[in-house]
């Protein structure tokens, strides 16, 4: 809304315009300047109001459309014939217009700077709050990670204990499996020995188509099985060392015959 400090070009004082003035410009008695587009649009209504300061511009010469780069002929004739004090007065008024524009530009730049600084301070405050919030969240997360590490260490310890117990159970299982296999093998050997006993010579006596079974003359001896000798079964042998393979006897005698139950 004022002239640029870096050069001598006026800027349009219309809010949110601030384009460099060139060609023609609209100047007001309140020392404001507008581009040709906004000046022709704003000052075509009556009564005219300054868009910059809202001053009423009702005078005939309160609004002037002027050429910013006049010709040499215009410069030579515009002040010709005027008394020196009038020329100085006109020049002083023109210089005051430029001083006002420079002052307005300074004020605008200071206002923009203050707004920028306020925004920077606000952003710094927001950033500080966000950093504090992030620090709190980070501290909470660190505490949670520490607690989770403790829980994980506890689970690792329990897992190690369970693994050791499992290995011990596996060793016990393998030991029991070996004992079971050895006992089953011994049982199979005992079963084979009971199914295939040695036959005794001259035991069968045929009398009217019936076979007589010799009565035992005492308790049958134990027969050790295996290398350890701790498992013993009845050999079911008679004292004379003979036993028939087929017993030709009546069903009644077979029912009354005792048998040894295998465990």
SULRA-V591078 format. One record per run of one state. SS is the DSSP state (2 for helix, 1 for strand, 0 for the rest). FROM is the first residue (numbers start at 1). TO is the last residue. Records with the same first field share a line. If there is no record, write none. Layout:
SS: FROM-TO  FROM-TO
This chain:
0: 1-10  12-19  21-23  29-32  43-47  50-55  58-62  68-71  79-83  196-205  208-209  212-221  226-230  235-250  257-263
1: 11-11  20-20  24-28  33-35  48-49  56-57  63-67  206-207  210-211  222-225  231-234
2: 36-42  72-78  84-195  251-256
